[in-house]
Amino acid sequence: MTLRVLGVDPGLTRCGIGVVDVEKNRRATMVAFGVVGTSPEESLDQRLLVIATSIDEWLDRYEPHVLAVERVFSQLNVSTVMGVAQASGVVIAAAARRGIPVALHTPSEVKAAVTGSGTSNKDAVTKLVTKILRLDAPPRPADAADALALAITHAWRAGIGTPNQGAATTGPGSLSLTPAQRAWADAEAKARRAR
């Protein structure tokens, strides 16, 4: 079975979207990617409407089994966090209306899954996403690459058993994991212990 995941890197100014099909053997193929942009000069309600309309179109066109959304995390810039949270809410609600499961992943989880290190920079993520998806050129802008990375992360984490599966079916010691997946599983286990 192939799992189709729509990844979303939420934001008010640039909301990255990427769709990936992942096979049981973890081979990932890019289906589509893009960025929904809104202008800071527009009112908040209009900006959120643009994101809502766009995500509705993506969900209807690509019919993903699951959505993977970047988890909002604390930053120093409160207005940025609020914008990301508002965009995330619109995206999550659009999936809920269709009965599509939503999984949230932190940036460090995504970095660890894709690159093997939870502290990688955006360039490293883009480079590895390009390699994993066998693309001729890196997906641009970086928000689109981040959305594809979210989709890949979720599919690898879910174990690709059933479309709405949210937890990994393999542990950190599993031989079926790639080095990047093992590093991600180790980082996730470490984060759990630190809580």
Protein Blocks (a to p, Z undefined) as FASTA:
>chain_A
ZZddddddddfklccdddddddfkopacdfbdcdddddfkbcfklmmmmmmmmmmmmmmm
nopabdcdddddddfblmlmmmmmmmmmmmmmmmmmnopacddddfklmmmmmnopakbc
fklmmmmmmmmnopabdcddfklmmmmmmmmmmmmmnoomamklcbdfbdfklmkbcfkl
mmmmmmmmmmmmmZZ
